[in-house]
Amino acid sequence: MQYQKKYRSPLGEMLLAADDRGLVGIWFRGAEHFGRGLEPGSREGEHPFLSEAERWLDCYFSGHEPEFQPPIHWSGTPFQQTVWELLRQIPYGSTVTYGTLAVYAAERLGRPGMPAQAVGGAVARNPLSVLVPCHRVVGADGSLTGYAGGLERKRWLLALEAAGKACPAPADRGEV
């Protein structure tokens, strides 16, 4: 069973979704791929993973780097999951090019090379916007290209991170 909840961010409404294993989606309303993977009949309301995602997003949108990570339950191809795990390794406030990400993905998958466009397709289908920082991926020349939530949001998120500070894990976090 999946659970969902709306979240009001400074960049507009988001939809959070989780199952009993972790977060399955965080999407900006109206973004490309909005709700992709959301099961019909998902229950709206509270769930511990949704609450943890809200705390993470509150910390992030307050201009701080969260020092905790809510549990994630990926739903994608092995290739997509490899790219998404690499996204999680991009440091807060930093960017990486699609080409560089393609080199890392090829290494991780034991391939001699990989087209940046293939990586771009996986990045675009990241179901966990902001939490898995696909906004930190830029064009070869450093330009802001491609973001399912829109380039204005991408620009805003990168500017927020440029001024960020650490935000400790909530004291009441506990295990869920």
N, C-alpha and C positions, 0 to 999 in steps of 0.2 A: 504494500500500500504506500502511496505517495501522499505527502502533505504539502500544502502551499500556503504562502502568506505574502501579502503586499508589503513593500517597504518604500518609504518616501525618502529619496536621496536628494542632495542638492542639484542633481542632474535629471530629476524626474522620477516617476514611479518605477520601481523594480518589482519583479516577481521572484520570490525565493521558493525553492522546492527541495524536498528531502524525502528519503525513505528511511527505513530503520537501520541502514548501514552508513548513511552520510548524506551530504548535500549532493543533489543531482542537477541543480540548475540555479543560476542567478542571471536574470535577463533584464535589460532595460525595456520597458514597454515600447513597442513599435520598432525595436531593433530587428535587424535581419536575423533569421533563425529563432525568433522569439518563441519560447515554449517548446522548442524541439526536444522530443524525448519525454515530455510531460504526459503521463498516463491519463486517459479519460477517467473521470470519476475520482480524481485526486481530491482528498479531503482538505478543505480550507480550515485553518486554525493553528493552534499551537503545537509545537514539537520541540524537544530539546535541541536538535540540530539547527532548527530555524532560529531559535533564540540565540544560539551561539553565533550564527551567521549575522544576525542583527547587531550583536555586540562588536563583532569584527568590523562590520561596515560602519557602525557609529564611530569607532576608533579611527578607522581609515579616513572617513569623510571629515573628521575633526582635524585632519592634517598630521596625523601620527602614523608611524609604521607599526601595525599590530605585531606583537611578539608571540602570538599564538595562531594556530591554524585549525579551523573547524574540520571535522572529518569529511572526506570526499568519497563519493561512490561514483566512479567514472562509468559512463555508458558510451563507448565509442570503439572504433577498430583499434587493434594493437598499435598501428601506426599513429593514429590520432592521440592515443593515450601517451605514447612516447613523446610526441611534440608537446602535449599539455604538461607533462612532467618537466620538460625542459623549460617551459614558460615559467614554472614555479621557481626555477633557479635564477631567474633574472633578478638581480638585486634591486631593491626599492630605490627609486630615483634614477635608475640607469635604463639604457635602451640597448637593443641588439638588432642587427639587421636580419631580414628574412634569409639572406645568403649565409650568414654566420650560423643561424639556427639550423639551416639545412646541413651544414658541415657537421654540427654536433649530432643531429638526428641520424645522419648517415653513419657516423662513428658508433653511436649507440646501437644501431641496427645491424652493424657489421657489413655495410654496403660501401662500395668505392666512392659513391657520390649520390647526390639527390638534388632534384630541381627545387629551387626556392619557391616556385609556384605550387608544388605539391605541399610544401610546408605551409604556405599561405592559405591553402584550402583547409588544412587542419586547424590552423590558428583561427580562421573565420568561424569554425564550428565549435569553438571552445564554449561549453555550456555554462561556465562559471565566470561570467564577466566580473572584472575588477579583482575578485579573489584569486583567480588564476590570471596573471597580468598580461593578457594579450595586447593591451594598450602600449606595452613597452617595446613592441616590435615595430621597426621603422624601415623605410626603403633604403636601398644601397647608398644613396647620397644623404641619408639622414632625414629625408622628408617624411612627413606624416602621411602614410598611405594606409588604406583599408582599415576599417574598424566597424564591426557590425553595429555598434551603438552610435556611430556617426563621428566624423572627424572633430567636431567641436567638443564632444565629450572626451575624446582621446587627448586633445590639446589641454583641456581643463585638468584631467587626471594627472598628466605629466607635470603640469605646473604645480599642482597640489603636492606631488611627491618631491619636487625640487625644494620645497620649503618645509618638508616634514621632519618629525621627531619620533622617537620610539614611544610606543604605548604599551605598557605592561599587560600581561594576561590578567583577566578579571579575577579577583580574589575568590569569588563565589563560583568559579567555573565548574569545578568538580568533574567527575567522569559521567558521560552520558551513554 
